[in-house]
Each structure stands twice: as C-alpha cells, then as structure tokens.
Amino acid sequence: MVHCAKCEAELPRGAKFCPNCGTFVGKIVKEEFSVSADDLISKVKEIIREGNITRIIVKDEKGKILLEIPATVGLVGVIIAPWLAALGAIAALATRCTISVERRE
C-alpha cells in the first residue's frame, strides 16, 4: 500500500491527494537554484510567475532552512508581500542562498 510522504497516512488506490492532510501525492519534481542574496527576491518572484509550484524553500549556505513558502501563497498576490519582506531580511543576513522548488509534473 502507498503512504503519504508528509503524514504517512495510507492512501487509497489512484488518490491524487492525501485524504488525511490534503498533500498532493502525484509526481513532484524538485529543482534547486543557487543564487546570491542580491538576486534572491527577483528569482523567487520569477519562480512564482512560472506557476505550477507546490513549495519554495530557501536555505542558507549551510543548508539550514530560512523560509518555506507554500503554494497557496503563490496563488494570491496580496498575500505574497509579507513573504517577500521576509526574503529581504534573509538576503541581508546571507551571502548565498539555495532555492529548492517543488513542482507538480
């Protein structure tokens, strides 16, 4: 039997979403981009505009997660403003960042 990667709940056959937590259980492609702190905000905006994302994770040089942006934020432009302000603060603290993007295939 197949289990959800997020909550470990048992999934019914052919399920596209977990009935327990609502997580998409189809194929997800992960991409990583290494950017300087100066380019962080513009790259995240570009990724959001491309669409079809489920999550954006920003990590520092050591791999520590600094910010995780869920896909629902990318759908509503007004809600993205606080996330971008947080990215600005992160950019001031870090020199290089890694952006991990999860997309639905």
C-alpha positions as CSV (number, residue, x, y, z in Angstrom):
1,M,0.0,0.0,0.0
2,V,1.2,3.6,-0.7
3,H,1.6,6.1,2.1
4,C,1.6,9.9,2.1
5,A,5.1,11.4,2.3
6,K,4.0,14.1,4.6
7,C,1.8,12.4,7.2
8,E,2.4,8.7,6.5
9,A,-1.4,8.0,6.1
10,E,-2.4,5.1,4.0
11,L,-3.6,6.2,0.6
12,P,-6.4,4.7,-1.4
13,R,-5.5,3.4,-4.9
14,G,-5.4,6.2,-7.5
15,A,-5.5,9.0,-5.0
16,K,-4.1,12.4,-6.1
17,F,-4.4,14.0,-2.7
18,C,-3.9,12.6,0.8
19,P,-7.4,12.2,2.4
20,N,-5.8,13.0,5.8
21,C,-3.6,16.1,5.2
22,G,-4.5,17.1,1.7
23,T,-1.0,16.9,0.3
24,F,-0.6,16.3,-3.4
25,V,0.6,12.7,-3.9
26,G,1.3,12.7,-7.6
27,K,4.8,13.0,-9.1
28,I,6.7,16.1,-7.8
29,V,9.8,17.3,-9.5
30,K,12.4,19.1,-7.3
31,E,14.8,21.8,-8.7
32,E,17.5,23.7,-6.9
33,F,18.9,27.1,-7.7
34,S,22.0,28.7,-6.1
35,V,21.7,32.5,-6.1
36,S,23.4,35.4,-4.5
37,A,21.5,37.3,-1.8
38,D,21.1,40.2,-4.2
39,D,19.2,38.1,-6.7
40,L,17.1,36.1,-4.1
41,I,13.9,38.2,-4.3
42,S,13.9,38.5,-8.1
43,K,14.5,34.8,-8.6
44,V,11.6,33.8,-6.2
45,K,9.3,36.2,-8.0
46,E,10.3,34.7,-11.3
47,I,9.6,31.1,-10.0
48,I,6.2,32.2,-8.7
49,R,5.3,33.7,-12.0
50,E,6.2,30.4,-13.8
51,G,3.4,28.7,-11.8
52,N,2.8,25.0,-11.1
53,I,4.7,25.1,-7.9
54,T,3.8,23.3,-4.6
55,R,6.5,24.8,-2.4
56,I,9.6,27.0,-2.3
57,I,12.2,26.5,0.3
58,V,15.1,29.0,0.8
59,K,18.2,27.6,2.5
60,D,21.5,29.3,3.6
61,E,25.0,28.2,2.6
62,K,25.0,25.6,5.4
63,G,21.7,24.0,4.2
64,K,19.6,25.5,7.1
65,I,16.0,26.3,6.0
66,L,15.4,30.0,6.3
67,L,12.0,30.3,4.8
68,E,9.4,27.9,3.4
69,I,6.7,29.3,1.1
70,P,3.6,27.1,0.5
71,A,2.0,27.0,-3.0
72,T,-1.2,28.7,-1.8
73,V,0.7,31.9,-1.3
74,G,1.8,32.0,-4.9
75,L,-1.9,32.0,-5.9
76,V,-2.8,35.2,-4.2
77,G,-0.6,38.2,-5.0
78,V,-1.6,40.3,-1.9
79,I,-0.5,37.5,0.5
80,I,2.9,37.3,-1.1
81,A,4.1,40.7,0.1
82,P,5.0,39.6,3.7
83,W,6.9,36.7,2.3
84,L,8.9,39.0,0.1
85,A,9.6,41.3,3.1
86,A,10.9,38.2,4.9
87,L,13.1,37.3,1.9
88,G,14.6,40.9,2.0
89,A,15.6,40.3,5.6
90,I,17.1,37.0,4.8
91,A,19.0,38.5,1.9
92,A,20.6,41.0,4.3
93,L,21.9,38.2,6.5
94,A,23.0,35.6,4.0
95,T,25.5,35.9,1.1
96,R,24.5,32.9,-0.9
97,C,21.2,31.0,-0.8
98,T,19.8,27.8,-2.3
99,I,16.2,27.9,-3.5
100,S,14.5,24.5,-3.7
101,V,11.4,24.4,-5.8
102,E,8.9,21.6,-5.8
103,R,6.6,21.4,-8.9
104,R,3.8,19.1,-9.9
105,E,4.5,17.2,-13.0
